[in-house]
Amino acid sequence: GEGKIAILPSELLQEIRGRMASTAEWLLRGSLAILVLAFCVGQCYQFVTRAYTIRLHAINEYGYIIHEFDPWFNFRAAQYLHDNGWKAFVN
């Protein structure tokens, strides 16, 4: 037909090699992107899991009674420290 250029076998082989190289490069980049994404997702999961575990440590250790953030407990501790001094408070 008109408008078609005849490709010699060596040129055809070169064309195929070029396309295979670009396909291999594309697959390599895609695989690398998937590995990086999997690593990032794994790290995020690990961070969230550790944060959750750290946050629940007091509940797992001491139960559901809030000690650290109880204003009345802090007031009584400060009052005892004021009335009895540092040595009595620590011992």
RABELTA-V588139 format. One record per backbone hydrogen bond with DSSP energy under -1.0 kcal/mol. NH is the residue of the N-H (numbers start at 1). CO is the residue of the C=O. Records with the same first field share a line. If there is no record, write none. Layout:
NH->CO / CO
This chain:
12->8
13->9
14->10
15->11
16->12
17->13
18->14
19->15
20->16
21->17
22->18
23->19
24->20
25->21
26->22
27->23
28->24
29->25
30->26
31->27
32->28
33->29
34->30
35->31
36->32
37->33
38->34
39->35
40->36
41->37
42->38
43->39
44->40
45->41
46->42
47->43
48->44
49->45
50->46
51->47
52->48
53->49
54->50
55->51
56->52
60->56
61->57
62->58
63->59
70->67
74->70
75->71
76->72
77->73
78->74
79->75
80->76
81->77
82->78
83->79
84->80
85->81
89->85
90->86
91->87
